[in-house]
């Protein structure tokens, strides 16, 4: 039997999945509070806090995971804000697509970033989460184009 601290599934849930789910919930309330500008500023502030925590070897990856999810939600929040949609509207398809895309990309991104981010550095601890968020944002944008722009 694998100990709880050595179980890769539990480790993934603790360091990526749970913070990502909490990040979606907080992102929704930030979007509801002030739309895309609040979410954008919050993402930048949280990214700065994550970098500072990673330099001190604290909880940088958890903060970076949350910032990555918020980054993944930029196309959705920005599109809703630009269209003038009320903040309480919750298009769950877009929010859940961002979360699922982030969670699917997160395990693959450390392999990609290790070629250009020196191991053990703050950038190496944060880059996988930011890259997963950026990739998930692209997936959300493509899904929005398919759903709302293409003439089916």
C-alpha positions as CSV (number, residue, x, y, z in Angstrom):
1,X,0.0,0.0,0.0
2,X,1.3,3.5,-0.9
3,X,1.5,6.0,1.9
4,X,-0.7,9.1,1.4
5,X,2.3,11.4,1.0
6,X,3.8,9.2,-1.7
7,X,0.5,8.7,-3.7
8,X,0.8,10.7,-7.0
9,X,-3.0,11.0,-7.3
10,X,-3.4,12.5,-3.9
11,X,-0.4,14.7,-4.5
12,X,-2.0,16.0,-7.7
13,X,-5.3,16.6,-6.0
14,X,-3.7,18.5,-3.2
15,X,-1.3,20.6,-5.2
16,X,-3.3,21.2,-8.4
17,X,-6.9,20.0,-8.6
18,X,-8.3,21.4,-5.3
19,X,-6.6,24.9,-5.7
20,X,-7.8,24.9,-9.3
21,X,-11.4,24.2,-8.3
22,X,-11.3,26.9,-5.6
23,X,-9.7,29.3,-8.1
24,X,-12.7,28.8,-10.5
25,X,-15.1,29.7,-7.6
26,X,-13.2,32.8,-6.6
27,X,-12.8,33.8,-10.2
28,X,-16.5,33.7,-10.7
29,X,-17.0,36.0,-7.7
30,X,-14.3,38.3,-8.9
31,X,-16.0,38.4,-12.3
32,X,-19.3,39.0,-10.7
33,X,-17.8,41.8,-8.6
34,X,-16.3,43.8,-11.5
35,X,-15.9,41.8,-14.6
36,X,-12.8,41.2,-16.6
37,X,-10.8,44.1,-15.1
38,X,-11.1,42.7,-11.6
39,X,-10.1,39.2,-12.7
40,X,-7.2,40.5,-14.8
41,X,-5.8,42.6,-12.0
42,X,-6.4,39.7,-9.5
43,X,-4.5,37.3,-11.8
44,X,-1.5,39.7,-12.1
45,X,-1.4,40.3,-8.3
46,X,-1.7,36.6,-7.6
47,X,1.0,35.8,-10.1
48,X,3.3,38.2,-8.4
49,X,2.5,36.7,-5.0
50,X,3.1,33.2,-6.4
51,X,6.5,34.3,-7.7
52,X,7.4,35.8,-4.4
53,X,6.3,32.7,-2.5
54,X,8.3,30.5,-4.9
55,X,11.4,32.5,-4.3
56,X,11.0,31.7,-0.6
57,X,10.1,28.1,-1.4
58,X,6.7,28.5,0.3
59,X,3.3,27.7,-1.3
60,X,4.1,29.2,-4.7
61,X,2.8,26.2,-6.8
62,X,-0.7,26.4,-5.2
63,X,-0.8,30.2,-5.8
64,X,0.5,29.6,-9.3
65,X,-2.1,27.0,-10.0
66,X,-4.8,29.4,-9.0
67,X,-3.3,32.1,-11.2
68,X,-3.1,29.7,-14.1
69,X,-6.8,28.9,-13.8
70,X,-7.6,32.6,-13.7
71,X,-5.5,33.1,-16.8
72,X,-7.5,30.3,-18.4
73,X,-10.7,32.1,-17.7
74,X,-9.6,35.4,-19.3
75,X,-11.2,34.7,-22.7
76,X,-14.5,33.8,-21.0
77,X,-14.5,36.7,-18.6
78,X,-13.3,39.2,-21.2
79,X,-15.9,38.1,-23.7
80,X,-18.7,38.3,-21.2
81,X,-17.6,41.7,-20.0
82,X,-17.1,43.0,-23.6
83,X,-20.6,41.8,-24.5
84,X,-22.1,43.6,-21.5
85,X,-23.4,40.4,-20.0
86,X,-24.5,40.8,-16.4
87,X,-21.9,39.5,-13.9
88,X,-24.3,37.1,-12.2
89,X,-24.7,35.1,-15.5
90,X,-22.7,31.8,-15.1
91,X,-22.1,30.0,-18.4
92,X,-21.0,26.8,-16.8
93,X,-19.9,25.3,-20.0
94,X,-17.1,27.8,-20.4
95,X,-16.0,27.9,-16.8
96,X,-15.9,24.1,-16.6
97,X,-14.1,23.8,-20.0
98,X,-11.4,26.1,-18.6
99,X,-11.1,24.0,-15.4
100,X,-11.0,20.7,-17.3
101,X,-8.5,22.0,-19.9
102,X,-6.2,23.3,-17.1
103,X,-6.4,20.0,-15.2
104,X,-5.6,18.0,-18.4
105,X,-2.7,20.2,-19.4
106,X,-1.1,20.5,-15.9
107,X,0.6,17.1,-15.8
108,X,2.2,17.6,-19.2
109,X,3.6,21.1,-18.8
110,X,6.5,20.3,-16.4
111,X,8.1,18.2,-19.1
112,X,7.8,21.1,-21.6
113,X,9.1,23.7,-19.2
114,X,12.1,21.8,-17.9
115,X,13.9,22.3,-21.2
116,X,14.1,26.1,-20.7
117,X,13.5,26.6,-16.9
118,X,16.4,25.6,-14.7
119,X,15.3,23.0,-12.2
120,X,14.8,24.3,-8.6
121,X,14.3,27.9,-9.6
122,X,11.2,29.9,-8.9
123,X,10.5,30.0,-12.6
124,X,10.6,26.2,-12.9
125,X,8.1,25.9,-10.0
126,X,5.7,28.4,-11.6
127,X,6.0,28.0,-15.3
128,X,4.1,24.8,-15.7
129,X,1.0,26.3,-14.1
130,X,1.2,29.5,-16.2
131,X,1.7,27.4,-19.3
132,X,-1.2,25.2,-18.5
133,X,-3.4,28.3,-17.9
134,X,-2.3,29.8,-21.2
135,X,-3.0,26.5,-23.1
136,X,-6.4,26.2,-21.4
137,X,-7.2,29.8,-22.4
138,X,-6.5,28.9,-26.0
139,X,-8.8,25.9,-25.7
140,X,-11.5,28.0,-24.2
141,X,-11.2,30.6,-27.0
142,X,-11.3,27.9,-29.7
143,X,-14.4,26.4,-28.0
144,X,-16.1,29.8,-27.9
145,X,-15.4,30.4,-31.6
146,X,-16.8,27.0,-32.4
147,X,-19.9,27.6,-30.3
148,X,-20.6,31.2,-31.1
149,X,-19.0,32.3,-34.3
150,X,-19.0,29.4,-36.8
151,X,-22.2,29.2,-38.8
152,X,-23.5,25.8,-38.0
